[in-house]
Amino acid sequence: MTAGVPFLVAERRGVVAGYVVAHCAADEGEILNLGVAPAHRRQGIGRALVERVLQELAGRGVRTVYLEVRASNAAARQLYESLGFGEVARRARYYRRPVEDAVVLRAAIAAERGSAKL
Ligand SMILES: CC(C)(COP(=O)(O)OP(=O)(O)OC[C@H]1O[C@@H](n2cnc3c(N)ncnc32)[C@H](O)[C@@H]1OP(=O)(O)O)[C@@H](O)C(=O)NCCC(=O)NCCS
């Protein structure tokens, strides 16, 4: 099992189009942040970044991945749910500006494929 901070950047024609950062310890990982620049959204970059970081985490021995997302963030929640993440908890008033609950999502990832188990 390896600890670490996978940080992946998606590049389109020499420009940073998106990034994802995670961390892991033992067999648990967490996606800390994910962002795709507005001009590059809805082109599959967010999905590719999450799939790639899940593979990276699986390769480091991670079997369960967590993340937090704003309750109102329909785009991100849909993306994560399509990759096998499910809601496991809520953190009331977790975010500021504006104040909003966080939804905690979790997925199990398979060792051999590095993809979320659906
Ligand atoms: C969430 C985000 C990373 C998605 O990136 P993206 O590159 O546009 O996503 P993709 O093109 O890979 O889309 C993958 C899936 O996400 C969902 N999705 C993405 N944008 C969506 C939107 N505006 N509305 C609804 N669903 C959306 C869809 O299920 C989509 O699959 P589909 O294209 O087959 O319908 C991007 O909108 C973003 O950077 N948002 C601001 C930052 C943020 O919310 N980060 C997540 C914090 S946890």
The ligand as an SDF file (V2000), in Angstrom:
LIG
                    3D

 48 50  0  0  0  0  0  0  0  0999 V2000
  -18.2570   18.5720  -12.9390 C   0  0  0  0  0  0  0  0  0  0  0  0
  -17.2580   18.8110  -14.0860 C   0  0  0  0  0  0  0  0  0  0  0  0
  -15.8590   18.4780  -13.6010 C   0  0  0  0  0  0  0  0  0  0  0  0
  -17.6440   17.8940  -15.2510 C   0  0  0  0  0  0  0  0  0  0  0  0
  -16.6190   17.9850  -16.2380 O   0  0  0  0  0  0  0  0  0  0  0  0
  -16.9220   17.7170  -17.7850 P   0  0  0  0  0  0  0  0  0  0  0  0
  -15.6230   17.5650  -18.4890 O   0  0  0  0  0  0  0  0  0  0  0  0
  -17.8520   18.7180  -18.3140 O   0  0  0  0  0  0  0  0  0  0  0  0
  -17.6860   16.3090  -17.7050 O   0  0  0  0  0  0  0  0  0  0  0  0
  -17.8580   15.2430  -18.8840 P   0  0  0  0  0  0  0  0  0  0  0  0
  -17.9620   15.9240  -20.2050 O   0  0  0  0  0  0  0  0  0  0  0  0
  -16.8180   14.1940  -18.7380 O   0  0  0  0  0  0  0  0  0  0  0  0
  -19.2890   14.6620  -18.5270 O   0  0  0  0  0  0  0  0  0  0  0  0
  -19.4210   13.4360  -17.8400 C   0  0  0  0  0  0  0  0  0  0  0  0
  -20.8310   13.3160  -17.2830 C   0  0  0  0  0  0  0  0  0  0  0  0
  -21.0470   14.2730  -16.2420 O   0  0  0  0  0  0  0  0  0  0  0  0
  -22.4180   14.6760  -16.2610 C   0  0  0  0  0  0  0  0  0  0  0  0
  -22.4730   16.1110  -16.5550 N   0  0  0  0  0  0  0  0  0  0  0  0
  -21.4430   16.9100  -16.9060 C   0  0  0  0  0  0  0  0  0  0  0  0
  -21.8740   18.1760  -17.0260 N   0  0  0  0  0  0  0  0  0  0  0  0
  -23.1950   18.1690  -16.7500 C   0  0  0  0  0  0  0  0  0  0  0  0
  -24.1950   19.1800  -16.6760 C   0  0  0  0  0  0  0  0  0  0  0  0
  -23.9170   20.4570  -16.9430 N   0  0  0  0  0  0  0  0  0  0  0  0
  -25.4480   18.8110  -16.3210 N   0  0  0  0  0  0  0  0  0  0  0  0
  -25.7460   17.5210  -16.0560 C   0  0  0  0  0  0  0  0  0  0  0  0
  -24.8350   16.5050  -16.1090 N   0  0  0  0  0  0  0  0  0  0  0  0
  -23.5790   16.8440  -16.4430 C   0  0  0  0  0  0  0  0  0  0  0  0
  -23.0940   13.8680  -17.3400 C   0  0  0  0  0  0  0  0  0  0  0  0
  -23.5580   12.6600  -16.7560 O   0  0  0  0  0  0  0  0  0  0  0  0
  -21.9330   13.5810  -18.2620 C   0  0  0  0  0  0  0  0  0  0  0  0
  -22.1390   12.4570  -19.0770 O   0  0  0  0  0  0  0  0  0  0  0  0
  -22.7820   12.6510  -20.5470 P   0  0  0  0  0  0  0  0  0  0  0  0
  -21.9550   13.7050  -21.2390 O   0  0  0  0  0  0  0  0  0  0  0  0
  -22.6400   11.3000  -21.1350 O   0  0  0  0  0  0  0  0  0  0  0  0
  -24.1820   13.1120  -20.3080 O   0  0  0  0  0  0  0  0  0  0  0  0
  -17.3110   20.2910  -14.5680 C   0  0  0  0  0  0  0  0  0  0  0  0
  -18.6680   20.6490  -14.8350 O   0  0  0  0  0  0  0  0  0  0  0  0
  -16.7210   21.2930  -13.5940 C   0  0  0  0  0  0  0  0  0  0  0  0
  -15.5070   21.5500  -13.6070 O   0  0  0  0  0  0  0  0  0  0  0  0
  -17.5680   21.8990  -12.7300 N   0  0  0  0  0  0  0  0  0  0  0  0
  -17.1130   22.8890  -11.7740 C   0  0  0  0  0  0  0  0  0  0  0  0
  -16.2060   22.2760  -10.7020 C   0  0  0  0  0  0  0  0  0  0  0  0
  -16.8860   21.1330   -9.9770 C   0  0  0  0  0  0  0  0  0  0  0  0
  -18.0950   21.1340   -9.7480 O   0  0  0  0  0  0  0  0  0  0  0  0
  -16.0830   20.1410   -9.6010 N   0  0  0  0  0  0  0  0  0  0  0  0
  -16.5300   18.9690   -8.8630 C   0  0  0  0  0  0  0  0  0  0  0  0
  -16.3160   19.2060   -7.4050 C   0  0  0  0  0  0  0  0  0  0  0  0
  -16.5600   17.7000   -6.4940 S   0  0  0  0  0  0  0  0  0  0  0  0
  1  2  1  0
  2  3  1  0
  2  4  1  0
  2 36  1  0
  4  5  1  0
  5  6  1  0
  6  7  2  0
  6  8  1  0
  6  9  1  0
  9 10  1  0
 10 11  2  0
 10 12  1  0
 10 13  1  0
 13 14  1  0
 14 15  1  0
 15 16  1  0
 15 30  1  0
 16 17  1  0
 17 18  1  0
 17 28  1  0
 18 19  1  0
 18 27  1  0
 19 20  2  0
 20 21  1  0
 21 22  1  0
 21 27  2  0
 22 23  1  0
 22 24  2  0
 24 25  1  0
 25 26  2  0
 26 27  1  0
 28 29  1  0
 28 30  1  0
 30 31  1  0
 31 32  1  0
 32 33  2  0
 32 34  1  0
 32 35  1  0
 36 37  1  0
 36 38  1  0
 38 39  2  0
 38 40  1  0
 40 41  1  0
 41 42  1  0
 42 43  1  0
 43 44  2  0
 43 45  1  0
 45 46  1  0
 46 47  1  0
 47 48  1  0
M  END
$$$$
